[in-house]
Amino acid sequence: MKKSLLIVLISVIGGVAAVTAAVTAFLIFKEKQKKDEEELEHYLDSSIQ
């Protein structure tokens, strides 16, 4: 009984860690994409003037 509870607990913790890592990677990717777009917009505005 204790062994199966431990396996379930480890599985749940691993699942939560995987979801957290995926969400963090997605947020970092979106933030980098936003920053790149802002830099491109600034570059294009500067080159027009």
Buried (B, 14 or more C-beta within 10 A) or exposed (E): EEEEEEEEEEEEEEEEEEEEEEEEEEEEEEEEEEEEEEEEEEEEEEEEE
